[in-house]
Amino acid sequence: MNVLVFDVRADFGHFRQMYSTSSPLTYSFIPPTALFGLLGAIVGVGKEENDYLRVFNHETTNVAVRLMEPVRKTRVGINYVNTKGNIWVPKQRREGARTQIRVEFLRFPRFRCYVYMNDHERFSQLVDFVRQHKSVYTPCLGLSECLADVQFVAVDDFHRVEAIDKEPVPICSVIPGRNIQALKVEPGKEYRKERVAWEMDPARVVSRYEEVIFEAGARPLLASAPYYWQNAQGERIVFFYSNGKGE
């Protein structure tokens, strides 16, 4: 199947973890729901009434993500003001009208994204925009302040490979935990697991969460999976969802 491959990078990125409260923490990679938002920004599907989630979702779009740089994080103090009711209301507090919150950011994140769509017309539009380095809305990694650059890599042919045994093979993308039959732990590698929102409807209600395994140094995982996808260069990835030809 034809898969759009592109890189996205930024100086900072923030994808808020669902269980962090007063001090927001970030996921180490771009979650699928955030990637859908990025795709919507590129082709111009707006956020009003969450229209982008009607076009890009787990039923219409299959995605995979690869870390291209080691995970680096930093914390920055962000000043917030009370703007409820569309007016600025200074808080009566000793420190003044602002509240400073320490927010965790990814530093110099870079991800390789793999996208397949059932809608071939929309897919062709997406390919054209990425190839021409164009976007309708400004791409960002999580927050609007985290401006991102999208670079076309290829439209590549990936074919599904059924694993006939449980022999581990190098897989370069992050892997959903349910797809791992065995994982070979190698010295010097840093393994991490994060639980992310997996399926979200247009009302932004999450119907499913999933644990994802990855190597924080952006190196391949030596793992066995029931199936994976491979191109002519031997690059192996695991798509997030089971839909269409990406099943």
Beta strands, then each sheet from edge to edge (+ up, - down):
strand 1: 2-10
strand 2: 12-13
strand 3: 61-67
strand 4: 73-80
strand 5: 99-107
strand 6: 110-117
strand 7: 148-157
strand 8: 159-162
strand 9: 169-171
strand 10: 175-176
strand 11: 182-183
strand 12: 191-200
strand 13: 206-215
strand 14: 221-224
strand 15: 227-230
strand 16: 236-237
sheet 1: 3+ 6- 1+ 7-
sheet 2: 2+ 5- 4+
sheet 3: 8+ 15- 16+
sheet 4: 9+ 14- 11+
sheet 5: 10+ 13- 12+
end
